[in-house]
Structures are given as structure tokens and as C-alpha cells.
């Protein structure tokens, strides 16, 4: 059986106020093409289909179109809700979807019966575990002590009655203790949301969602597939992929990472304003890409953002990396404030922020301002 694993579509998400739905629809069409070409049997979607609990109408249309294409290609689909989804809204009408080979996780009620498919090697059991919190699981197992997310998932899995002699797959949407995270993900202080990968030791493959960077966790086949697109500057160096899993007889699992190519990439460009404007003419990459610009000019460039957007229309943000910004990173404690003259104090402040000393003209100007202020008071 050939499986594919995606998650965290976040349909309806924006990037620095840029709408991404067009980019999301493009990547979903690419995913359908890959699945069809590879003759994948089952696509697993491990949560966060939408970016908000109340999915936007445009996002619903894109997802409905995506599912219709999968049905037409005779590809089975397993879908769980993530922490960004509304489990109730996402699974509405799920019983009608089952007839078309689309299986949704239900709202967690303490019981998870697997979806079982068969191939030449026998049955494959898919356990669809939606995103759960400790309080959610505790409600159904009052006799157990459930404080952390690890307690919750461990309890939920223990009541699945997994037959380890057969092939078992689980979809889950949780943070894992040793996972590498980025800024675009929700973080809980103290790691209370983290789960040990050993919880999933009895499964032949664990399809995880929630973490935006693709990674394998631990010694078992526990995988985060990552997002299909870059959703923050912290994901600049991510290589977006879709795992394709070849599931043979019990104990035989092979995973291949298929690259996903966006319509518009997210890139970072560093240099002086003049260098960036000049080099843009020969930039081999797509000028429509989303760009994070870091200027190295020592002085602020007037109307830099507007000018940069004439060559890169989708500049997301602009920042500086120069002596001033480096100096600002160091917080200096002023001593003897009462004994110092106002101009002397300002000179210290200026140097701490600009990384250089004031020239004579600047000192004279600042002294004139100080005298005017002192006269008025």
C-alpha cells in the first residue's frame, strides 16, 4: 500500500497581510498531480486544515475542490482535526463522505475505532486521533490522572487496543518533546503540550501534524511532514516536502520525501539598498516571491519599502543590520548620571545606539537644542 502524508494546510492564512489562498490552491493541485503520478492509495492529512476555527468560505471552496479531485483519482483520504480547526465543523457530514472514501476523525469521545483497508498483505488499521488536551481526555477517563499532553495522548492510545501483530498507522496532531520548532507555531511554556515519541512505538508509521518543519523523531517511524508552504520568515530554510510511504508486509516501511515547489517562494535578501536595486535586474528567481529584506546601509534609506516594491512587489518586511542595530542590542548602564552634563549623556546614548561617535556639527546642534529646552524650563 502506498501512502502520502501532509498536514498544516492552514487554508485562509495570511502572511504579513498577503492572502495565500492562491498559493495554497496551487500547491494542492501539485499534490494531486504527484499522488496521481505515484499511484498513491491513501492520503493522510494530519490536522490544521484551516487556519481558523471558523473556516473562510473561500478556503472551504478550495478544500472541497481538492477533495473532489482526490475522489475522482480514487484516492482514499484520512483527515484529523488540529488545534486550529473546529473538530465539530470539520467533521460535519463526515458520514456522507465515508461513502466516497474520505474518513474524518470524530470529535474525541474516548473511543477510537480504526478505519481498516486491505491490500495484498492483509489489513491496515488507521487510527485517527484528533488534537486533544488533557482536560478533553480526562473527561472520559476520570479514574486516570491526566495532567500533561503526554498523559492525555498516552491514555488515548492505550485504550485503542492496537494489535501489534498487524499493520497499524496513526494520525495525530501534537507537539513532540524533541521536535525542532519555529516562530510560526504556538508555544506552551514549560513544555506542557509536549508528548514523548515513545507513545507511538506500537505503530508502523505515525503521521504527525502541528510542527511546521519536516523531521523524523526518535527511532520509530514517527514523522512530521511539515507545512506544504513557508508560513513565516522563521521557515526560510525549510525544504517543503511530502512523505510518500511504501507499506509492505509487517515491519517493512520505506519513506521517500517528494519536494513541493511553491508558486511564490519565501526568500531573504541582504545588502545595501543600491546593491539590491541593481542586482534585482539579474535576479534569476521569481520577482513575485515573498521577500524579507535586510538593508546594511548605515543610514536609513528614505522610502526604501516603496522603492523596493517596484522591483519586488511582495516585500514582506524591511529591517536593518548595521552598526546602529548591533549597538542597540547591547544595553548600557549609565553611571554617574547626576554628575554628567546633558550633552555628555546624549553622546553616550548616541554611541550606544548608532555605534559611532557624534561629529562636531551634531554636537553643536544638540547643544543648541539643550539650551533652548533649558531656557523654556
C-alpha positions, 0 to 999 in steps of 0.5 A, spaced: 500 500 500 502 506 498 501 512 502 502 520 502 502 524 508 501 532 509 498 536 514 498 544 516 494 546 510 492 552 514 487 554 508 485 562 509 492 564 512 495 570 511 502 572 511 504 579 513 497 581 510 498 577 503 492 572 502 495 565 500 489 562 498 492 562 491 498 559 493 495 554 497 490 552 491 496 551 487 500 547 491 494 542 492 493 541 485 501 539 485 499 534 490 494 531 486 498 531 480 504 527 484 499 522 488 496 521 481 503 520 478 505 515 484 499 511 484 498 513 491 492 509 495 491 513 501 492 520 503 493 522 510 492 529 512 494 530 519 490 536 522 490 544 521 486 544 515 484 551 516 487 556 519 481 558 523 476 555 527 471 558 523 473 556 516 473 562 510 468 560 505 473 561 500 478 556 503 472 551 504 471 552 496 478 550 495 478 544 500 472 541 497 475 542 490 481 538 492 477 533 495 473 532 489 479 531 485 482 526 490 475 522 489 475 522 482 483 519 482 480 514 487 484 516 492 482 514 499 483 520 504 484 520 512 483 527 515 484 529 523 482 535 526 488 540 529 488 545 534 486 550 529 480 547 526 473 546 529 473 538 530 465 539 530 465 543 523 470 539 520 467 533 521 460 535 519 457 530 514 463 526 515 458 520 514 456 522 507 463 522 505 465 515 508 461 513 502 466 516 497 472 514 501 474 520 505 474 518 513 474 524 518 476 523 525 470 524 530 470 529 535 474 525 541 469 521 545 474 516 548 473 511 543 477 510 537 475 505 532 480 504 526 478 505 519 481 498 516 483 497 508 486 491 505 491 490 500 495 484 498 498 483 505 492 483 509 489 489 513 491 496 515 488 499 521 488 507 521 487 510 527 485 517 527 486 521 533 484 528 533 488 534 537 486 533 544 488 536 551 488 533 557 482 536 560 478 533 553 481 526 555 480 526 562 473 527 561 472 520 559 477 517 563 476 520 570 479 514 574 486 516 570 490 522 572 491 526 566 495 532 567 500 533 561 499 532 553 503 526 554 498 523 559 492 525 555 495 522 548 498 516 552 491 514 555 488 515 548 492 510 545 492 505 550 485 504 550 485 503 542 487 496 543 492 496 537 494 489 535 501 489 534 501 483 530 498 487 524 499 493 520 497 499 524 498 507 522 496 513 526 494 520 525 495 525 530 496 532 531 501 534 537 507 537 539 513 532 540 518 533 546 524 533 541 521 536 535 525 542 532 520 548 532 519 555 529 516 562 530 510 560 526 507 555 531 504 556 538 508 555 544 506 552 551 511 554 556 514 549 560 513 544 555 506 542 557 503 540 550 509 536 549 508 528 548 514 523 548 515 519 541 515 513 545 507 513 545 507 511 538 512 505 538 506 500 537 505 503 530 508 502 523 508 509 521 505 515 525 503 521 521 504 527 525 501 534 524 502 541 528 510 542 527 511 546 521 518 543 519 519 536 516 523 531 521 523 524 523 523 523 531 526 518 535 527 511 532 520 509 530 517 511 524 514 517 527 514 523 522 512 530 521 511 532 514 511 539 515 507 545 512 506 544 504 508 552 504 513 557 508 508 560 513 513 565 516 520 568 515 522 563 521 521 557 515 526 560 510 530 554 510 525 549 510 525 544 504 517 543 503 516 536 502 511 530 502 512 523 505 510 518 500 510 511 504 511 504 501 507 499 506 509 492 505 508 486 509 509 487 517 515 491 519 517 493 512 516 501 511 520 505 506 519 513 506 521 517 500 520 525 501 517 528 494 519 536 494 513 541 493 515 547 489 511 553 491 508 558 486 511 564 490 517 562 494 519 565 501 526 568 500 531 573 504 535 578 501 541 582 504 545 588 502 545 595 501 539 598 498 543 600 491 546 593 491 539 590 491 536 595 486 541 593 481 542 586 482 534 585 482 535 586 474 539 579 474 535 576 479 534 569 476 528 567 481 521 569 481 520 577 482 513 575 485 516 571 491 515 573 498 521 577 500 524 579 507 529 584 506 535 586 510 538 593 508 546 594 511 546 601 509 548 605 515 543 610 514 536 609 513 534 609 506 528 614 505 522 610 502 526 604 501 519 599 502 516 603 496 522 603 492 523 596 493 516 594 491 517 596 484 522 591 483 519 586 488 512 587 489 511 582 495 516 585 500 514 582 506 518 586 511 524 591 511 529 591 517 536 593 518 543 590 520 548 595 521 552 598 526 546 602 529 542 595 530 548 591 533 549 597 538 542 597 540 542 590 542 547 591 547 544 595 553 548 600 557 548 602 564 549 609 565 553 611 571 554 617 574 548 620 571 547 626 576 554 628 575 554 628 567 552 634 563 546 633 558 550 633 552 555 628 555 549 623 556 546 624 549 553 622 546 553 616 550 546 614 548 548 616 541 554 611 541 550 606 544 545 606 539 548 608 532 555 605 534 559 611 532 561 617 535 557 624 534 561 629 529 562 636 531 556 639 527 551 634 531 554 636 537 553 643 536 546 642 534 544 638 540 547 643 544 543 648 541 537 644 542 539 643 550 539 650 551 533 652 548 529 646 552 533 649 558 531 656 557 523 654 556 524 650 563 
